[in-house]
Amino acid sequence: MTPFGEALRALRNGKGVSQKEMAAALGVSAAYLSALEHGKRGLPNFDFLQRVAGYFNVIWDEAEELFAAAGLSDPRVVIDTAGMSAEYTAFANELAKVIRHLSPDVIEELQMVLDKGKKRS
């Protein structure tokens, strides 16, 4: 699942709406919504995000969170290390091999390291 898939499912369940009902209202298939919720589809486009926000009548802050979650939800990430040292390329490849086996605690630790790196930039 992706951050957007989790947010979409939480919105839908919170309002007591089925995928079929939501799909009909948004003009997409229930299969598409299911694929989004399960992280099997890429990033939704801006028009779709606006329709979701409008359908659920979310306030601006919640819409921003939903849009941010969508931006972090591409299930097929590509890391371009061209022009970087070999250590960066090796690290990216090693991470790709092991990420599905990392515990939530390790992911949280790595996220903290990334957050520290953002603050320094």
Secondary structure as the mmCIF struct_conf table of DSSP 4:
data_model
#
loop_
_struct_conf.conf_type_id
_struct_conf.id
_struct_conf.beg_label_comp_id
_struct_conf.beg_label_asym_id
_struct_conf.beg_label_seq_id
_struct_conf.end_label_comp_id
_struct_conf.end_label_asym_id
_struct_conf.end_label_seq_id
HELX_RH_AL_P HELX_RH_AL_P1 PRO A 3 GLY A 14
TURN_TY1_P TURN_TY1_P1 LYS A 15 GLY A 16
HELX_RH_AL_P HELX_RH_AL_P2 GLN A 19 LEU A 26
TURN_TY1_P TURN_TY1_P2 GLY A 27 GLY A 27
BEND BEND1 VAL A 28 VAL A 28
HELX_RH_AL_P HELX_RH_AL_P3 ALA A 30 GLU A 37
TURN_TY1_P TURN_TY1_P3 HIS A 38 GLY A 39
BEND BEND2 ARG A 41 ARG A 41
HELX_LH_PP_P HELX_LH_PP_P1 LEU A 43 ASN A 45
HELX_RH_AL_P HELX_RH_AL_P4 PHE A 46 PHE A 56
TURN_TY1_P TURN_TY1_P4 ASN A 57 ASN A 57
HELX_RH_AL_P HELX_RH_AL_P5 TRP A 60 GLY A 71
TURN_TY1_P TURN_TY1_P5 LEU A 72 LEU A 72
BEND BEND3 PRO A 75 ARG A 76
TURN_TY1_P TURN_TY1_P6 ALA A 82 GLY A 83
BEND BEND4 MET A 84 MET A 84
HELX_RH_AL_P HELX_RH_AL_P6 ALA A 86 VAL A 98
HELX_RH_3T_P HELX_RH_3T_P1 ILE A 99 HIS A 101
HELX_RH_AL_P HELX_RH_AL_P7 PRO A 104 ARG A 120
#
